[in-house]
Amino acid sequence: MNFKLRVIRHNRYVSSTISPSNRFAGIRRPDTTQAGTIVWLGSEVMFFAGLFAILFTLRATASEHFAHGQSLLNVTWATIITVILVEASSVI
């Protein structure tokens, strides 16, 4: 490494320091918030892709359980609750 020796007289405990040359001054690095957001979104996509893969696999292999649950679904009530939830999220 290329070091530049620079003497700084602080006090009797610190008499000199060695600072490395700034080789990486011209390199542009991405913003850490942007990189963290991209990593977070990627992990969310992978998590939900796994959940949907499990759902499709179970529907393909055990369709009789889904047919029984579908007969118990109250479509009118589910639609009303869904509309309320969507409207509440638009207020925030």
N, C-alpha and C positions, 0 to 999 in steps of 0.2 A: 504494500500500500504506500501511497505517496503521502507522507505527513509533512506538514509545515510546523516548524517549531516556533512557538510564540511565547515569549517570557513575559509574565504578568507578575508584578510584585504586589501581592495582596497584604500579607502580614508574615509573621515568622513561621506559620504553619503551612502556608501554600506559597511556594516560590515560583513554580512554573507549571505550564500546562501544555499539552500537545493536542492540537485540533486537526482532524483529518481534513484533507481537501474536499471541497464540496463537488464531488463528481456527478451527483445526481440532480444538480440544480435545474437542468433543462428538461427533465422527465416530468410529464404531466400525469398525475395519478387521478383516478376517478374519485368523486366525492364519496365519503364513507357512508353517508345516509342513503345515497342512491344505490350503492353496492349492497348495503344491508337490506334495502327494500326489494331489490331484485332477488336476493337469496331467500328472503322470507316468502315472496310470491311463488318462487320455484318450489319451495318446500310445501306450501299450501296446495299447489297444483298436483304434486306427487301424492300428497296425503289423500286428496279427494279422488284422484285417479284410482288409487288402491281401493277406496270405499266403493266406487262405481264398479270396479272389476269384481269385487266380492258380491255386490248386488246382482250383476248380470250372471255371474256363475251360479248363484243360488237360484235365481229365477229359471235358469236353464235346467238345473238338476233337480230342483224340488218345487216344481210349478204348482203342485196340489196345495201347498201351504199358502201360496200367494192367492190362489183362486178362492180359498176359504176366507182369507182376510178381505178380499175385494168385495165379497158379498156383505160384509159387516160395515163397509164404508158408507157414511151418510154424506153424499156429495153436496147437498144444499148447505149443511152446517159447515163442512170443510171449506166451501167457497166463501161463506160469510166471514169465517175466521181469517182466511187468507187475505181477503180484501181489507179487513181491519189492520192486520199486521203490515201490509204494504203501505196503507195510508199513514200509519203511525211512523213508519220509517222515513216517509217523505217530510214529516214535520221536523224531525231532528236535523 
